[in-house]
Amino acid sequence: MNYELLNKIIDYLESNLTNQIDTKKLAKKLGLNDFIMQRVFSIITNITITEYIRKRRLSLAYEDIKLTDDKIINIALKYGYDSHISFTRSFKNEFGITPSNLRKTKEDCYKIFPRIKFGSEFESKNIINYKIKNLNEFTIYGKKVSAKTFDDLHYKIRELYKEIKKDGTYEILSKNGRYALTYDKKDLHNYMVGSTLINEKYYKYKVLKGEYAVFEVGNKNQKDIIKTIEFINEIWYYSSKLEVKDEPYIEYYTKYNCFIYVPLNKRNKTNM
């Protein structure tokens, strides 16, 4: 399977979602037969190229409605709809809510149809659900391990958890809201686990005030947490219009679940 060629199709479509797309010109540009190109795309993805374009345009429109002050009719025209009625009908069929009601709602829930990445291990044909939350600045106090390689770091993380479970620290952290984060500093990979409970003997990490995209893992299994982070980096990152800040992701643990907080850059609401 020529994933490189298939991803070139996606690159072209993504670069022209606000323009008129002629699949015949695309096929010619890539040296392909239009019919065969569209047929192969449909077989692999179970949706047509036209359907993919429609879903991605509506996905970007969803973000524009939630994240900008632009008029809904202008957003509709931007993504190829010639009337408010046709846009509203298509949008509601995709997301189960009208554009106007979406803008009115105060809920912090977001939905996007992801960009397809051929060759990825992740299923990317389902809608991604996430939230955006504002956090005030706070400090995490905890224990840290460092290593030059990720393999070594993962080993040290396992040993760290054995240690804190044995000495009772794990239970104390969990009762006060357990956090964890991975970050690079001075050519070292660092992992820290802690809580907001003040302990000056521990390492400190200041989480900055700002907006965060929040993803639910569904459990506290480390393999699933790593998979969720990989999915965020490989699929969501390239599907959303939001810009990720160059700061560590924050893992927040509840009794039965884990949430990944992704720091976002400040944005001009009227000019996304």
C-alpha positions as CSV (number, residue, x, y, z in Angstrom):
1,M,0.0,0.0,0.0
2,N,1.5,3.3,-1.1
3,Y,0.7,5.4,2.1
4,E,3.0,8.2,0.9
5,L,0.8,8.8,-2.2
6,L,-2.4,8.5,-0.2
7,N,-1.2,11.0,2.3
8,K,-0.4,13.4,-0.5
9,I,-4.1,13.2,-1.4
10,I,-4.9,14.1,2.2
11,D,-2.3,17.0,2.2
12,Y,-3.9,18.5,-0.9
13,L,-7.5,18.2,0.4
14,E,-6.5,19.7,3.8
15,S,-4.7,22.6,2.1
16,N,-7.8,23.4,0.0
17,L,-10.8,22.9,2.4
18,T,-11.8,26.6,1.9
19,N,-11.3,26.4,-1.9
20,Q,-13.2,24.5,-4.6
21,I,-11.6,21.1,-5.0
22,D,-11.5,19.4,-8.4
23,T,-10.6,15.7,-7.9
24,K,-9.7,15.3,-11.6
25,K,-7.0,18.0,-11.3
26,L,-5.8,16.4,-8.1
27,A,-5.5,13.0,-9.8
28,K,-3.7,14.5,-12.7
29,K,-1.3,16.4,-10.4
30,L,-0.4,13.0,-8.7
31,G,-0.3,11.1,-12.0
32,L,-3.4,9.0,-11.2
33,N,-6.7,8.0,-12.8
34,D,-9.5,10.0,-11.1
35,F,-11.8,7.0,-10.9
36,I,-9.2,4.6,-9.5
37,M,-8.0,7.2,-7.0
38,Q,-11.5,7.8,-5.7
39,R,-12.3,4.0,-5.7
40,V,-9.1,3.1,-3.7
41,F,-9.8,6.0,-1.2
42,S,-13.3,4.7,-0.6
43,I,-12.3,1.1,-0.2
44,I,-9.6,2.0,2.4
45,T,-11.6,4.6,4.4
46,N,-15.2,3.5,3.9
47,I,-16.1,7.0,2.9
48,T,-15.7,8.9,-0.4
49,I,-13.4,11.8,-1.0
50,T,-16.4,14.1,-1.3
51,E,-17.7,12.8,2.1
52,Y,-14.3,13.3,3.7
53,I,-14.1,16.9,2.4
54,R,-17.6,17.6,3.7
55,K,-16.8,16.1,7.2
56,R,-13.5,18.0,7.5
57,R,-15.1,21.3,6.4
58,L,-17.9,20.9,9.0
59,S,-15.2,20.0,11.6
60,L,-13.3,23.2,11.0
61,A,-16.6,25.1,11.0
62,Y,-17.4,23.6,14.4
63,E,-14.2,25.1,15.8
64,D,-14.8,28.4,14.1
65,I,-18.3,28.6,15.7
66,K,-16.9,27.8,19.2
67,L,-13.7,29.7,19.0
68,T,-14.4,32.8,17.0
69,D,-16.9,35.6,16.8
70,D,-17.4,35.3,13.1
71,K,-21.0,35.3,11.8
72,I,-22.4,31.8,11.2
73,I,-23.4,32.7,7.6
74,N,-19.8,33.8,6.9
75,I,-18.5,30.5,8.3
76,A,-21.0,28.6,6.1
77,L,-19.8,30.5,3.0
78,K,-16.1,30.0,4.0
79,Y,-16.6,26.2,3.9
80,G,-18.5,26.0,0.6
81,Y,-22.2,26.3,1.7
82,D,-24.3,28.8,-0.3
83,S,-27.1,29.1,2.3
84,H,-27.7,29.1,6.0
85,I,-30.3,26.4,5.6
86,S,-28.1,23.9,3.8
87,F,-25.2,24.5,6.2
88,T,-27.5,24.1,9.3
89,R,-29.0,20.9,7.9
90,S,-25.6,19.3,7.2
91,F,-24.1,20.5,10.4
92,K,-26.9,19.1,12.6
93,N,-26.8,15.7,10.7
94,E,-23.0,15.5,11.6
95,F,-23.0,16.8,15.1
96,G,-26.5,16.5,16.4
97,I,-26.8,20.3,17.1
98,T,-27.5,23.4,15.0
99,P,-24.7,25.9,14.5
100,S,-26.7,28.6,16.3
101,N,-27.4,26.4,19.3
102,L,-23.8,25.3,19.4
103,R,-22.7,29.0,19.7
104,K,-25.3,29.6,22.5
105,T,-24.2,26.7,24.6
106,K,-21.8,27.4,27.5
107,E,-20.6,23.8,27.6
108,D,-16.9,23.3,27.2
109,C,-17.3,20.1,25.0
110,Y,-15.8,20.0,21.5
111,K,-16.2,17.6,18.6
112,I,-14.1,17.3,15.5
113,F,-13.8,14.9,12.6
114,P,-10.1,14.0,12.4
115,R,-7.8,14.3,9.5
116,I,-7.0,10.8,8.1
117,K,-3.4,9.7,8.4
118,F,-2.7,6.7,6.2
119,G,-0.3,4.2,7.8
120,S,-1.2,5.2,11.3
121,E,-2.1,2.6,13.9
122,F,-4.9,4.8,15.1
123,E,-8.5,4.6,13.9
124,S,-9.2,8.1,12.7
125,K,-12.6,7.9,11.1
126,N,-14.5,8.6,14.3
127,I,-15.4,12.0,15.8
128,I,-12.9,13.1,18.5
129,N,-14.5,14.4,21.7
130,Y,-12.5,16.7,24.0
131,K,-13.0,19.7,26.3
132,I,-11.3,23.1,26.7
133,K,-10.8,24.3,30.2
134,N,-9.2,27.3,31.8
135,L,-6.8,26.6,34.7
136,N,-5.4,29.0,37.2
137,E,-1.7,28.8,38.1
138,F,-0.9,26.1,40.6
139,T,2.1,24.2,41.9
140,I,2.7,20.4,41.9
141,Y,4.9,19.0,44.7
142,G,6.2,15.5,44.1
143,K,9.0,13.0,43.3
144,K,11.0,13.0,40.1
145,V,13.2,10.7,38.1
146,S,15.4,11.6,35.2
147,A,17.2,9.7,32.4
148,K,19.0,10.3,29.1
149,T,16.8,7.8,27.1
150,F,13.1,7.1,27.2
151,D,13.7,3.4,27.8
152,D,15.7,4.2,30.9
153,L,13.1,6.7,32.0
154,H,10.3,4.2,31.6
155,Y,12.2,1.7,33.8
156,K,12.8,4.4,36.4
157,I,9.1,5.4,36.4
158,R,8.2,1.8,37.2
159,E,10.7,1.7,40.0
160,L,9.4,5.1,41.3
161,Y,5.8,3.8,41.5
162,K,7.0,0.7,43.4
163,E,8.8,3.0,45.8
164,I,5.9,5.4,46.5
165,K,3.4,2.6,46.8
166,K,5.7,0.9,49.3
167,D,6.3,4.0,51.5
168,G,2.7,5.2,51.4
169,T,3.4,8.3,49.3
170,Y,1.1,7.0,46.5
171,E,-1.9,6.9,48.8
172,I,-1.2,10.4,50.1
173,L,-0.8,11.8,46.6
174,S,-4.0,10.1,45.4
175,K,-6.1,11.5,48.2
176,N,-5.0,15.1,47.3
177,G,-5.4,14.8,43.5
178,R,-2.5,13.0,41.8
179,Y,-0.7,14.7,38.9
180,A,2.1,13.5,36.6
181,L,4.1,15.1,33.8
182,T,7.0,14.4,31.5
183,Y,9.3,17.1,30.4
184,D,12.9,17.7,29.0
185,K,15.5,19.8,30.7
186,K,19.2,20.0,30.3
187,D,19.4,17.0,27.9
188,L,17.5,14.8,30.3
189,H,14.0,13.3,30.1
190,N,12.2,14.0,33.4
191,Y,9.1,12.4,34.9
192,M,7.4,13.8,38.0
193,V,4.4,12.5,40.0
194,G,2.9,14.6,42.8
195,S,-0.1,16.6,44.1
196,T,-0.9,20.2,45.1
197,L,-0.3,19.2,48.8
198,I,2.5,21.5,49.9
199,N,5.7,19.6,50.8
200,E,8.9,21.7,50.5
201,K,11.0,18.6,50.6
202,Y,9.6,17.6,47.2
203,Y,10.4,18.8,43.7
204,K,8.2,21.7,42.6
205,Y,6.6,22.3,39.2
206,K,4.5,25.3,38.4
207,V,1.6,24.8,36.0
208,L,0.9,28.0,34.2
209,K,-2.5,29.7,34.0
210,G,-4.1,29.3,30.6
211,E,-6.4,27.2,28.3
212,Y,-6.0,23.5,28.1
213,A,-7.5,20.9,25.8
214,V,-8.6,18.0,28.0
215,F,-8.8,14.3,26.8
216,E,-10.3,11.5,28.9
217,V,-8.4,8.2,28.8
218,G,-11.1,6.1,30.3
219,N,-9.0,4.3,32.9
220,K,-5.6,4.6,34.7
221,N,-3.7,2.0,32.7
222,Q,-0.3,3.4,31.7
223,K,-0.4,1.7,28.3
224,D,-3.7,3.4,27.5
225,I,-2.4,6.7,28.8
226,I,0.6,6.5,26.5
227,K,-1.7,5.5,23.6
228,T,-3.9,8.5,24.3
229,I,-1.0,10.9,24.3
230,E,0.3,9.3,21.0
231,F,-3.2,9.8,19.5
232,I,-3.2,13.4,20.6
233,N,0.2,14.0,19.0
234,E,-0.4,12.0,15.8
235,I,-4.1,12.6,15.0
236,W,-5.7,15.4,17.0
237,Y,-2.8,17.8,16.7
238,Y,-3.0,17.8,12.9
239,S,-6.8,17.9,12.9
240,S,-7.6,20.9,15.1
241,K,-7.0,24.6,14.4
242,L,-5.8,25.0,18.0
243,E,-2.1,25.6,18.6
244,V,-0.3,23.6,21.3
245,K,2.0,25.4,23.6
246,D,5.6,24.1,24.1
247,E,5.0,23.0,27.6
248,P,4.4,19.5,29.2
249,Y,1.1,17.7,29.0
250,I,-0.4,17.3,32.5
251,E,-1.8,13.9,33.6
252,Y,-4.5,14.3,36.2
253,Y,-5.8,11.1,38.0
254,T,-9.1,10.5,39.6
255,K,-10.1,7.3,41.4
256,Y,-10.9,5.4,38.2
257,N,-9.7,7.6,35.4
258,C,-7.0,9.8,33.9
259,F,-7.3,13.1,32.0
260,I,-4.6,14.5,29.7
261,Y,-4.4,18.4,29.8
262,V,-2.7,19.8,26.7
263,P,-1.6,23.5,27.1
264,L,-2.8,25.8,24.3
265,N,-1.4,29.0,22.9
266,K,-3.4,32.2,23.4
267,R,-5.5,33.0,20.4
268,N,-7.2,36.0,18.9
269,K,-10.8,35.0,19.0
270,T,-11.9,36.9,16.0
271,N,-9.0,35.8,13.7
272,M,-8.5,32.1,13.8
